[in-house]
Amino acid sequence: MATVPKTDLTSISSTTLAEKEAELKKATSGRESEKLLTTGTLIAIIGSIGCSVSLVMVNKLVLNNGFDFSSSLTVFHQLTGYLYSSSLIYFKVIPPLPEPLPEYAFSRYYIAGLYSAGIVLMNQSLSMNPVAFYQVLKMACIPAIAILQYFLYAKKTPRKTAISLGVILLGVFFATFTPGGSSASSKAAKASETTGPDWFSGLITLVVSVGAIVTTVLGQMEMNASPDLKRLNSLQSMNAMSLISFFVCLAAAVVIDMKVGPEDFARLALSLIGLNNVGFVEQLKVIIDKFGYFWYILTNEAPFGWILASCALAIGVNVFGMSLIKGTSAMTYQVVGHLKTVLTLAIGAIMFGRGGLEGFKGVGVVIAFIGIVMYSRDKM
């Protein structure tokens, strides 16, 4: 009987892992190789657009019908994503999460922190600024990616790509801005009209806005470049990041939505040692009342069905978004985001009349579409 030679499975496993890591590093170094007309990429683009536009509409229904807590809604999104992906792993629908690569042991925490910080800061910036300024922030993500790629990876944006991106930004600018438009009707704009300019609050707003841009684009770039996340499918990636994002977003929601800040806990600690005029029990009751008010709104006035629909759509947004970022680039993901903007404007004009696309708005949509076609041809 012939004997089968013994094989060192450990050496094969380590060799395979090393080869795979080397291939992934090679794939993420140098100029990105993107093909937009692959089946997977097209599905990711269409799914991202469909889920994102639907999520915006459902979120408006939620926030305008008794639950005006956008940060808490994001917390529910992250928790739902983690529970859903964990259940798929438990029932063996998708493979379990592999251990992080040795050289990237903390990369998941780092990228998840950037990802969730970008969400929190973008939401906070929207509440502090006019909607028009928020649109500027989203547009600024594209040049920010080009700048960070150059300084962090010594990677230059090709001239043809830069031209097409410029055309897209010009079109989006015309399509989303109108002289004296209603976009300046945010809470921050109204507050500034009544209280006048405040240099300190202006500085805070600037820091939040810049932080929103940097964390958003850096998180997307790191997700695209991470060899550890490259070997995970989109549902595994969501599972790896959503629990960390849940805790980051939860901390933000406690401060922003429930109005329980560090000063409340500082007063509680001071009252415990007798250095506060308010007793410990009274101060604790103040904090509990704030949580109680939020719980009352959630259980009695919030549109629970729409919140569930929002959470379900958020899963699709995360899955398709991560697939798009890892399969193409952070830059392409931003271009698809602007495509969603101009498509929403165009579809709205078709369904509800052309009044929303008169003058420069209509010209802007056409220009943006031309830029997107140019960018797509460059990536084919």
N, C-alpha and C positions, 0 to 999 in steps of 0.2 A: 504494500500500500504506500502510495507516494505521500511524502510528508510536505506539508505546506510551510514554507519559511515564515518565521515569526516576523512581524512588522512592529516597529516602534511607533505606536499610535500617537504618543506624546509629541515625538519629533515631527510627525506628519501634521498634527494639529497646529503646532507652533509655526511650522513652515508655511502652512496654508494661511494662517492668520497674518503672518508677516507679509506674505505676498499680496494678500487682499488689502492690507493697510497701505503698502507701497503703491498699489494701483489706485487706491482712493486718493492718496496724496498727489499722485501724478495727475489725476483727473481734476483736482481742485487747484492745481498750480498753473501759473501762466495764464494765457488767455482762455476764458471759458468757452467751451464748445457747446453751443446750444442749437437744438433743432426743434423749432416750434411746430412742425407739421407731423410729429410722431403722434401715435394714437394716445399714449399716456398723457402727453403734454396738452393735447387738444381737450381731452376729457377734464384735466385739471383746470384749464382756462375756463371752459364752459361751466363746469361745476362751481368754480370760485365766483364767477360773475352771477350765476343764478342764485346761489346761496347767499351771497353778500347783499345783493339788491333786495332779496326777500327778507333778510335779517333786518336791514335798515327799516323797511316798512313795518315789520312786526314790532321792532323796538319802539318805533314812534307810537304805535298803538298802546304798548305797555306803559311808556313814560307819560303819555297824555291821558291815561285812564286810571289814575289812582296810585301809581307806583313810580314816583319821580326819583328813583335811586339808581342812576346809571352804573355807579361803581359796584353796587350790590348785585345788579343784573350780571355784570361781568364775573362776579364771584360764583354765581349760579352756573354760568357757562363753563367755567373751569372745573367746578365740582362734577357737573354732568359729564363732561368729557372724560374725566378720570374714571368715574364709575362705569361709564359705558365701555371704555377700552379695557378696563380691568375685568369686566364681565366677559368680554370676548376672549381674553387670555385665560380666564378661569374655565370657560367651556371649550377651550382649545380651538376656537375659531381662528385665532391668530397665534403665532408662536410667542412664548414668554420673552420678556426683555432679557437680552444677554447682558452680561457684566460689561461695564465700560472698558474700553481699551486702556491698558496701563498708563499710557502717556496722556490720556484724556479723562482721568478719573473724576475731575471736578467740572468738566466742560458742560455736562448736562445742567448742573446747578447754575453755572455762569450764564449759559444761553437762556435758560428758563427765567432767570432773574432779569436779564435784558428784555426778553419778550414781554414779561408781565409789567415791568417798569414802563415800557413803551406804551402799553395799553392804558395804564393808570395816568401817566403824564399827558397823553393825548386827550383823554377824557377830561382831565382837569384843565388843560389848556382851552378846550372847547367851552368850558363853563366860565373861564376867566376872560375870554376874548370874543370879539365879534366873529360870526361865522365866516366872514370873508378872510379874516386873519388866519383862522383855522385852515381854510383852503390853501392859503399861502404856505402854511406848515407842511401840508401834504405834498405840495408842489416842490418844496425845498428838499424833500427826501431824495429826489433824483440827483441834484448836484451834490448833496451831502454824501451819497454813495460814491460818486466819482472822486470826490476829494479824499474820503477815507480809504478807498481802494488804492489811491496813489501813495498816500503817506504810510499806510499799514502794510501794503503788499507790493509797493512799487509798480503798480499796474495802471497803465494809461488807458483811457477810453478811446477806442478808434475814432477817427475823424468822422466817418460816415455815421457811426452810432451817435456821436455827439450832436451832429446836425439834425438827425431825426428826433432826438430827445428835445432839442431846442424847439423844433416845430411843434411837438406834442405840448410842451409847456406853454408856448405862445397860444395855441388853440384853446387849451384848458383855461388860460387866463381870460381870454375874450369870452369864453362860454360861461364862466362862473362869476364874472365881475360886471357890474353895471354901475354907472355914476350915481352915487347917492342911493344905492340899492337897499333893500330891506335886510340885507345880510348883517347889517350893523345893529341889529335889534337884540343882541344877547344881553344877559343879565349884567355882564361887566360893562357893556357900553352904556346901559341905562344908569348904572351906578356912577360911572365917571361923569355923566352929565349933571348929576345932582350933587356930587361931592367934590368935583374938580380933580385936577391931576394930583397924584400922590407918587412921589419919586420912589418910595420904598415898595409900594404895591406894584409899581411899574417894573422895578428891578426883580421882584419875585416872579412876576408874569414872564419876564424875559428869561429868567433861569429855568422856569418850568417849560417854556416853549423850546428853548435850545436843548434841554434835557430830553424832551419828547422826541425831537428829531434824531439826536445822537443815539439814544437807546433803541429806538425803532429800527433804524437802518443798520446799526451795528449788530443787533440781534438777528436780523435777517441775513446779513453777510456771514456771521459766524455759523448760523444754521446751515447755510449753503456750503461752507468750507469745512465743516466738522467731519472728519473721517468716522467718528463714533456714531453720529446721527445718520450719516450716509448709508450705513448698513442696516438701518431700521426702516420698516415701511412707515407710512404716514400714521396709521393707527398706533403703532408702537411708539413713534415719536411723540404723539399726543399724550400717551400714557406716561412717557418719561418726563414730560415737561408740565403737564397740567396740574399735578399735585403741588409742585413747587409754586406754580403761578397762582394756585388757589390761595395759598397762605399769604403771598405778597399782596394779591388783590383784596383779601379779607382785611389785612391791616389797613389798607387804604380806605376801604369801605367803612370801617369803624370810625375813622377820623373824618372822612368827607360826608358820608351819608348819615351816620348815627351821631355825629358831632361830639364824639368822645375822644378828646385829644390828650396829648401827654400832660397838659396842665391839669386835667381832671385827676389823673393818677398821682401827679405830684401833690395836689391838695389832699388827696386821700392819704398819702404817706405822711404828710406833715400833720394831718389831723390825728393820725395814729400815735404820733410821738408828742402831741400836745402843742404844736407850733402853728396851728391854724385856728382861726376864730370859730370855724364851723366844726362841729363834732364829727367823729369818724362815721357814725351811723347816718347822720344827715348827708354827708358827702357821698357815702356809698349809695344812698337812696337817689341822689341826683344822677349818678351814673346808671343805676338800674332803671330809672324812669326813662332815660334816653333810649336804652335798649328796648324797654317796654313799648315805647311809642312806635318804634320801628316794627316790632313784632305785631302790634295791633294793626298797622297799615298792611303788613304782609298777609295777615290772616283774615282781615275783614274787608279791605278795600282793593287789594291788588287783583288784577285780572289773571287769575292763576292759570287758566288755559292758554292765554297768550304768552305767559312766562315760560310754560312748558314748550310751546312752539318755538319761542326764541332760543331756548336751550338746545332743542333738536337741530335747528338751523345753524347754531354756533358750532356744533360738531362738524357739520358739512363744511363750514367756512374754514375751520382749523385743519381738517383732513386735506381738503383740496389746496388750501394755502400752503401748508407744509410740503405737499407733493410738488407744487409749482416752484417754491423757493429752492428745494433740494434738487429738482430736476432741471431747472434753468438757472436763474440767478436772482439776486435781490433786485437788480435793476429791472429785469423783465416783470417781476412781481409788481413793482411800482407802476410800470407801463400798463399792465392789466388793470390796476386800480384806477388809473385815469380813463381807461377804456370803459370801465363801469360807470364813471361819472358822465361821460359824453353819451353813452348809451341810455342812461337814465333820463337825461335831458331830451334826447331825440325821441325816445318812446313816449315820454310825457307829452311832448308836442304833438305826436301822432294821435294819442288817445284823448287828449284834453284840449286840443287846439294849438295853433302856432304862436299864440301870444307869448309863450315863454321863450321862443327862439327868434324874436324879432331883432333886427339890427345886428350888432356885433356878436350877440349870443349865437345866432345861426351860423355866422361866418366862423366863429370859434370852433363850433362842432365840426364843421367841414375841415378846417385846418388841422384839428386834433386827429381826425380820422386819417388825413393824408400822412401825418407824422407817424401814426401807428402802423400804417401800411409800409412806410419807409423802414421803420424799425423791424417789422416782421420780415421784409425781404432781406434785410441785412443779416438776420439770424437764420435764414433758410439754408 
